[in-house]
Amino acid sequence: MNKRLWAAPALAAGLALGLSACGGGSGFDDTEGGGGAEQDTSSPLTVLIGSSGDAETNAVNEAVAAWAEESGTEAEVVAASDLNQQLSQGFSSGEPADVFYLSTDALAGFASNGSLLPYGDELENKDDFYPSLVQAFTYEDQFYCAPKDFSTLQLVINTDMWEEAGLTDADIPTTWDELASVAEQLTDDDTVGLAMGPEYQRVGVFMAQAGSNLMNEDNTEATADSPENLEALEFVQEQLQAGNFALTPDIDAGWGGEAFGTQKAAMTIEGNWIIGAMQNDYPDVNYTVAELPEGPAGKGTLQFTNCWGIAADSDNVEGARSLVEHLTSTEQQLAFSQAFGVMPSVQSAADQWSSENEPLVPFLMGADYAKTPPTLAGSADVVTDFNSQVASLKDGDPAAILESTQSNLEALLQ
């Protein structure tokens, strides 16, 4: 077991989950355009991003500047203070950014009203993206936009506490029962065995391991009240009541990384963005990352990603698509990984990324079986409501929580 985990700097939770060197043409039919307007291939481009910090902003600026110099097209990067709000304002005013970060839960809304250019199937490297990421950005059978990078959730373990409890590498849990057992062994008066945020974006991994999710894969059917999801929430509730698991507010922690870094928890379920937090805020905590244990249906986790959206009404669609091909190339995605810690969205980068980030490989392994949070328009509000109920899961009614969520999702489908 690794005594200390060294890796690239962090990516931020929730925001930017990135991507260059395709200098030759865009690879698209020049007759295609956006918004029906005459295209000006020299028209300057605006690139709107939701940045995790200076490292990401600087890296994107450098990549876009390199493309601009080679292509001869001016391009400006704008780091948004509120990405979704600024995107909406741009579309409402008729002056959207040409290229922008777009989250999975925003895709359906912008795609359904014609704001987005569905260019994914035109990309030369479309078959290089992980299939689960392509699915995440597919709306009504159209692959809309190139995934720029991604993150998955896995199990983070305090190695000192692990060894003090008499545990070894052989004890890393591979089943729910084993997870419950080691969590119990790691729990004492000061530390809980496993802590996680009170939200679908964490407890949802158990739903995936049980074989379900809040919606089916193509977001056409609500599956929140499935027997599998009930089994998952009942397992978590059982462990909360036993004191082996804790939700972060119940141990005065803002998120799993804080609970883990302050050693209020010996294990947590988090994404690869935790690496930067550990390096910056808790450098003396020794830890390792392992794949989450299998549930009744096998392996399961959640993934989080953004894509490079292109406005349908961009004055320079050809230039925008050329820029996206540049930003999602294998070489540039690996450069972004070194700059601010993201995982490349293309399979061709996997071997090099793995060799350079060996302790983080469990996060990448999740790409083969990760599920995406619902992408149906309005589903983000349903998830928010679900989260408010999960906060009281310890003493709550798992079936009632799922039934309420099922009703809310079905309402969106009508």
C-alpha positions as CSV (number, residue, x, y, z in Angstrom):
1,M,0.0,0.0,0.0
2,N,1.3,3.4,-0.9
3,K,2.4,5.3,2.2
4,R,2.0,8.7,0.4
5,L,0.2,9.4,-2.7
6,W,1.9,11.8,-5.1
7,A,0.1,13.1,-8.1
8,A,-0.8,16.1,-10.3
9,P,-2.5,19.1,-8.7
10,A,-6.2,19.1,-8.1
11,L,-9.3,19.5,-10.2
12,A,-12.2,21.2,-8.5
13,A,-15.2,19.3,-7.4
14,G,-18.2,20.1,-9.5
15,L,-16.8,22.6,-11.9
16,A,-14.2,21.8,-14.4
17,L,-13.8,18.1,-14.8
18,G,-10.1,19.3,-19.9
19,L,-7.7,19.1,-23.2
20,S,-4.5,20.6,-28.5
21,A,-2.2,19.8,-30.9
22,C,-4.4,19.1,-34.0
23,G,-2.9,21.9,-36.0
24,G,-4.0,20.9,-39.4
25,G,-7.6,21.7,-40.5
26,S,-10.8,21.0,-38.7
27,G,-11.7,17.8,-40.6
28,F,-15.3,19.1,-41.2
29,D,-17.3,19.8,-44.3
30,D,-16.8,23.5,-44.9
31,T,-20.4,23.8,-46.2
32,E,-21.8,23.2,-42.7
33,G,-22.4,26.2,-40.6
34,G,-24.2,27.3,-37.4
35,G,-27.4,29.2,-37.1
36,G,-27.9,29.5,-40.8
37,A,-25.8,32.6,-41.0
38,E,-22.9,33.1,-43.4
39,Q,-19.8,32.0,-41.8
40,D,-16.6,34.1,-41.4
41,T,-13.8,31.7,-40.7
42,S,-11.6,34.6,-39.5
43,S,-14.1,35.7,-37.0
44,P,-12.6,35.9,-33.4
45,L,-13.7,33.2,-30.9
46,T,-14.7,33.6,-27.3
47,V,-14.1,30.6,-25.0
48,L,-16.0,30.6,-21.7
49,I,-14.8,28.2,-19.0
50,G,-15.7,27.4,-15.4
51,S,-12.2,27.2,-13.9
52,S,-11.0,25.4,-10.8
53,G,-8.3,28.0,-10.3
54,D,-5.3,29.7,-11.8
55,A,-3.6,26.5,-12.9
56,E,-6.5,25.6,-15.1
57,T,-7.1,29.1,-16.4
58,N,-3.5,29.5,-17.4
59,A,-3.4,26.1,-19.0
60,V,-6.5,26.7,-21.1
61,N,-5.2,30.2,-22.0
62,E,-1.9,28.7,-23.2
63,A,-3.6,26.0,-25.3
64,V,-6.0,28.3,-26.9
65,A,-3.2,30.8,-27.6
66,A,-1.2,28.1,-29.3
67,W,-4.1,27.2,-31.5
68,A,-4.8,30.9,-32.3
69,E,-1.2,31.5,-33.4
70,E,-1.2,28.5,-35.7
71,S,-4.7,29.0,-37.1
72,G,-4.5,32.7,-37.5
73,T,-7.9,33.1,-35.7
74,E,-8.0,35.3,-32.6
75,A,-9.5,33.6,-29.5
76,E,-10.1,34.9,-26.0
77,V,-10.6,32.8,-22.9
78,V,-13.0,34.1,-20.3
79,A,-13.1,32.4,-16.8
80,A,-16.8,32.6,-15.6
81,S,-17.7,33.5,-12.1
82,D,-21.0,31.7,-12.6
83,L,-20.8,29.5,-15.7
84,N,-24.4,28.4,-16.1
85,Q,-25.7,31.9,-15.5
86,Q,-23.3,33.5,-18.0
87,L,-24.1,30.8,-20.6
88,S,-27.8,31.5,-20.2
89,Q,-27.3,35.2,-20.4
90,G,-25.2,34.9,-23.5
91,F,-27.9,32.8,-25.3
92,S,-30.7,35.1,-24.1
93,S,-28.9,38.2,-25.5
94,G,-28.1,36.5,-28.8
95,E,-24.4,36.8,-28.2
96,P,-23.2,33.5,-26.7
97,A,-19.6,32.4,-26.3
98,D,-18.5,30.4,-29.3
99,V,-17.0,27.6,-27.3
100,F,-17.7,26.8,-23.6
101,Y,-17.7,24.3,-20.8
102,L,-21.0,22.5,-20.6
103,S,-22.2,20.2,-17.8
104,T,-24.2,17.0,-18.4
105,D,-27.2,18.4,-16.5
106,A,-27.2,21.5,-18.7
107,L,-27.0,19.6,-22.0
108,A,-30.7,18.7,-22.5
109,G,-32.0,22.2,-21.8
110,F,-29.7,24.0,-24.3
111,A,-29.9,21.2,-26.9
112,S,-33.7,21.1,-26.9
113,N,-34.0,24.8,-27.7
114,G,-31.5,24.8,-30.5
115,S,-28.7,26.6,-28.7
116,L,-26.1,24.0,-29.3
117,L,-24.4,22.7,-32.4
118,P,-24.5,18.9,-32.4
119,Y,-21.0,18.3,-33.8
120,G,-19.8,15.3,-31.9
121,D,-20.3,12.7,-34.7
122,E,-18.2,15.0,-37.0
123,L,-15.1,14.7,-34.8
124,E,-12.2,12.8,-36.3
125,N,-11.4,11.4,-32.8
126,K,-15.0,10.6,-31.8
127,D,-14.2,6.9,-31.4
128,D,-11.4,7.7,-29.0
129,F,-13.7,9.0,-26.2
130,Y,-14.8,6.6,-23.5
131,P,-18.2,5.3,-24.5
132,S,-19.8,6.2,-21.2
133,L,-18.7,9.9,-21.8
134,V,-20.2,9.9,-25.3
135,Q,-23.4,8.6,-23.8
136,A,-23.4,11.4,-21.3
137,F,-23.4,14.0,-24.0
138,T,-25.9,12.3,-26.3
139,Y,-29.3,13.8,-26.6
140,E,-32.0,12.4,-28.8
141,D,-29.5,10.0,-30.4
142,Q,-27.1,12.9,-31.3
143,F,-23.6,13.1,-29.9
144,Y,-23.5,16.8,-29.2
145,C,-20.1,17.8,-27.9
146,A,-16.7,16.5,-27.1
147,P,-16.1,15.4,-23.5
148,K,-13.2,17.5,-22.2
149,D,-12.1,15.3,-19.3
150,F,-13.8,13.5,-16.4
151,S,-13.6,12.2,-12.8
152,T,-14.9,9.1,-11.0
153,L,-15.5,8.4,-7.3
154,Q,-13.4,5.8,-5.5
155,L,-12.4,4.8,-2.0
156,V,-9.7,6.8,-0.3
157,I,-8.0,5.2,2.7
158,N,-5.9,6.6,5.5
159,T,-2.9,4.2,5.5
160,D,-1.7,5.0,9.0
161,M,-5.1,4.3,10.6
162,W,-5.4,1.2,8.4
163,E,-2.2,-0.3,9.7
164,E,-2.9,0.8,13.3
165,A,-6.1,-1.3,13.1
166,G,-4.1,-4.3,12.0
167,L,-5.3,-4.2,8.5
168,T,-3.2,-5.1,5.4
169,D,-3.5,-4.8,1.6
170,A,-5.3,-8.1,1.7
171,D,-8.1,-6.4,3.7
172,I,-8.9,-3.7,1.1
173,P,-12.7,-4.3,0.7
174,T,-14.0,-5.9,-2.4
175,T,-17.6,-6.4,-1.2
176,W,-20.2,-4.5,0.8
177,D,-19.8,-6.9,3.7
178,E,-16.0,-6.4,3.7
179,L,-16.5,-2.6,3.6
180,A,-18.8,-2.7,6.6
181,S,-16.3,-4.9,8.4
182,V,-13.2,-2.7,7.9
183,A,-15.3,0.4,8.6
184,E,-16.2,-1.1,12.0
185,Q,-12.6,-1.9,12.7
186,L,-11.5,1.6,11.9
187,T,-14.2,3.3,14.0
188,D,-13.3,4.6,17.5
189,D,-14.4,7.5,19.7
190,D,-12.6,10.0,17.6
191,T,-12.9,8.6,14.1
192,V,-15.6,7.1,12.0
193,G,-14.7,4.3,9.5
194,L,-16.2,5.9,6.4
195,A,-17.6,9.4,5.9
196,M,-19.2,10.9,2.7
197,G,-21.2,13.8,1.6
198,P,-25.0,13.7,2.2
199,E,-25.9,13.6,-1.5
200,Y,-26.7,11.4,-4.4
201,Q,-23.3,12.3,-5.9
202,R,-21.8,10.1,-3.2
203,V,-24.4,7.5,-1.9
204,G,-25.3,7.0,-5.6
205,V,-22.2,4.7,-6.0
206,F,-24.1,2.1,-3.9
207,M,-27.1,2.4,-6.2
208,A,-24.7,1.7,-9.2
209,Q,-23.2,-1.2,-7.3
210,A,-26.6,-2.6,-6.7
211,G,-27.3,-2.4,-10.4
212,S,-29.4,0.7,-10.8
213,N,-29.4,4.5,-10.9
214,L,-32.0,7.3,-10.7
215,M,-32.7,7.0,-14.4
216,N,-31.9,4.5,-17.1
217,E,-28.9,4.9,-19.4
218,D,-30.6,7.1,-22.0
219,N,-32.6,9.1,-19.5
220,T,-36.0,8.0,-20.9
221,E,-37.2,6.2,-17.8
222,A,-37.1,7.0,-14.1
223,T,-35.8,4.1,-12.0
224,A,-35.4,5.8,-8.7
225,D,-37.7,3.5,-6.8
226,S,-36.2,0.3,-8.0
227,P,-35.6,-2.6,-5.6
228,E,-31.9,-2.2,-6.2
229,N,-31.8,1.4,-5.1
230,L,-33.8,0.5,-2.0
231,E,-31.3,-2.2,-1.2
232,A,-28.4,0.3,-1.6
233,L,-30.0,3.0,0.7
234,E,-30.9,0.4,3.3
235,F,-27.3,-0.8,3.4
236,V,-26.0,2.8,3.8
237,Q,-28.6,3.4,6.5
238,E,-27.7,0.3,8.4
239,Q,-24.1,1.4,8.5
240,L,-25.0,4.9,9.6
241,Q,-27.1,3.5,12.4
242,A,-24.3,1.2,13.4
243,G,-21.9,4.1,13.6
244,N,-19.5,2.7,11.0
245,F,-20.5,5.3,8.4
246,A,-21.2,9.0,8.8
247,L,-22.5,11.8,6.7
248,T,-20.1,14.7,6.8
249,P,-22.5,17.3,8.4
250,D,-22.9,14.9,11.3
251,I,-19.1,15.0,12.1
252,D,-18.8,18.8,11.5
253,A,-17.1,18.5,8.1
254,G,-18.0,20.4,4.9
255,W,-17.2,17.5,2.5
256,G,-15.5,14.1,2.4
257,G,-12.0,15.6,1.8
258,E,-12.3,17.7,5.0
259,A,-13.5,14.8,7.1
260,F,-10.7,12.6,5.8
261,G,-8.0,15.3,5.9
262,T,-8.8,16.2,9.5
263,Q,-8.8,12.5,10.3
264,K,-12.4,12.5,11.6
265,A,-12.8,9.6,9.0
266,A,-10.4,6.8,8.1
267,M,-12.0,6.4,4.7
268,T,-14.0,8.5,2.3
269,I,-15.7,8.3,-1.1
270,E,-14.4,11.1,-3.3
271,G,-13.2,11.9,-6.8
272,N,-9.7,12.6,-8.0
273,W,-10.1,16.3,-7.1
274,I,-9.3,15.3,-3.5
275,I,-5.6,15.0,-4.4
276,G,-5.0,18.7,-4.6
277,A,-6.8,19.3,-1.3
278,M,-4.6,16.7,0.4
279,Q,-1.4,18.1,-1.0
280,N,-2.4,21.7,-0.2
281,D,-4.3,21.4,3.1
282,Y,-3.3,18.0,4.7
283,P,0.2,17.2,3.5
284,D,1.0,15.0,6.5
285,V,-1.9,12.6,6.0
286,N,-0.7,9.3,4.3
287,Y,-3.3,7.6,2.1
288,T,-4.0,5.4,-0.9
289,V,-6.8,5.1,-3.4
290,A,-8.6,1.8,-4.1
291,E,-11.5,0.9,-6.3
292,L,-14.8,0.9,-4.5
293,P,-16.0,-2.6,-3.4
294,E,-18.5,-4.5,-5.6
295,G,-22.1,-4.6,-4.7
296,P,-24.8,-7.2,-5.5
297,A,-24.5,-6.3,-9.2
298,G,-20.7,-5.9,-9.3
299,K,-18.6,-2.8,-9.7
300,G,-20.2,0.6,-9.7
301,T,-19.3,4.3,-9.4
302,L,-20.4,7.7,-10.7
303,Q,-18.6,9.9,-13.2
304,F,-18.6,13.6,-13.6
305,T,-17.7,15.4,-16.8
306,N,-18.1,18.5,-18.9
307,C,-17.9,18.9,-22.6
308,W,-16.8,21.6,-25.0
309,G,-20.1,23.0,-26.2
310,I,-20.3,25.1,-29.4
311,A,-23.0,27.7,-30.0
312,A,-25.2,26.9,-32.9
313,D,-25.2,30.6,-33.8
314,S,-21.5,31.1,-33.6
315,D,-20.1,33.3,-36.4
316,N,-17.2,30.9,-36.8
317,V,-18.4,27.3,-36.4
318,E,-15.5,25.9,-38.5
319,G,-12.9,27.7,-36.3
320,A,-14.7,26.6,-33.1
321,R,-14.7,22.9,-34.2
322,S,-11.0,23.1,-35.1
323,L,-10.3,24.6,-31.7
324,V,-12.2,21.8,-30.0
325,E,-10.2,19.1,-32.0
326,H,-7.1,20.8,-30.8
327,L,-8.2,20.9,-27.2
328,T,-9.3,17.3,-27.1
329,S,-6.2,15.8,-28.8
330,T,-4.3,13.2,-26.8
331,E,-1.2,15.4,-26.5
332,Q,-3.2,18.4,-25.1
333,Q,-5.3,16.4,-22.7
334,L,-2.1,14.9,-21.2
335,A,-0.7,18.5,-20.9
336,F,-3.8,19.6,-19.1
337,S,-3.5,16.6,-16.8
338,Q,0.0,17.7,-15.8
339,A,-1.1,21.3,-15.4
340,F,-4.2,20.8,-13.2
341,G,-4.8,17.1,-12.5
342,V,-7.7,16.1,-14.8
343,M,-8.2,12.6,-16.3
344,P,-8.2,12.7,-20.2
345,S,-11.5,11.8,-21.9
346,V,-9.7,9.9,-24.7
347,Q,-8.7,6.2,-24.4
348,S,-5.5,6.8,-26.3
349,A,-4.1,8.8,-23.4
350,A,-4.8,6.0,-20.8
351,D,-1.4,4.2,-20.9
352,Q,0.7,7.3,-20.5
353,W,-1.6,8.9,-18.0
354,S,-1.5,5.7,-15.9
355,S,2.3,5.5,-16.0
356,E,2.6,9.1,-14.9
357,N,-0.2,8.8,-12.2
358,E,0.1,5.3,-11.0
359,P,-1.5,5.9,-7.5
360,L,-4.5,7.4,-9.2
361,V,-5.2,4.5,-11.6
362,P,-8.3,3.3,-9.6
363,F,-10.0,6.5,-10.6
364,L,-9.3,5.8,-14.3
365,M,-10.4,2.2,-14.0
366,G,-13.9,3.5,-13.1
367,A,-14.3,4.6,-16.7
368,D,-15.2,1.1,-17.7
369,Y,-18.2,0.9,-15.4
370,A,-19.1,4.4,-14.2
371,K,-22.7,5.7,-14.5
372,T,-23.6,9.3,-15.2
373,P,-26.0,11.3,-13.0
374,P,-29.4,12.1,-14.7
375,T,-29.1,14.5,-17.7
376,L,-32.8,15.0,-18.3
377,A,-33.8,18.7,-18.3
378,G,-34.8,19.7,-14.8
379,S,-33.2,16.6,-13.2
380,A,-30.7,18.8,-11.3
381,D,-33.5,20.2,-9.2
382,V,-34.8,16.7,-8.5
383,V,-31.4,15.6,-7.4
384,T,-31.2,18.7,-5.1
385,D,-34.5,17.6,-3.5
386,F,-33.2,14.0,-3.2
387,N,-30.1,15.4,-1.4
388,S,-32.1,17.3,1.1
389,Q,-33.8,14.0,2.1
390,V,-30.7,12.0,2.1
391,A,-29.2,14.3,4.7
392,S,-31.6,12.6,7.2
393,L,-31.2,9.1,5.8
394,K,-29.9,7.7,9.2
395,D,-33.3,8.0,10.7
396,G,-35.3,8.5,7.5
397,D,-37.4,6.2,5.3
398,P,-35.3,5.1,2.3
399,A,-38.4,3.8,0.4
400,A,-40.2,7.2,0.9
401,I,-37.1,9.1,-0.3
402,L,-37.0,7.0,-3.5
403,E,-40.7,7.1,-4.1
404,S,-40.7,10.9,-3.9
405,T,-37.7,11.1,-6.3
406,Q,-39.4,8.7,-8.7
407,S,-42.5,10.9,-8.8
408,N,-40.4,14.1,-9.4
409,L,-38.5,12.4,-12.3
410,E,-41.7,11.0,-13.9
411,A,-43.2,14.5,-13.8
412,L,-40.2,15.7,-15.9
413,L,-40.9,13.0,-18.5
414,Q,-44.5,13.9,-19.0
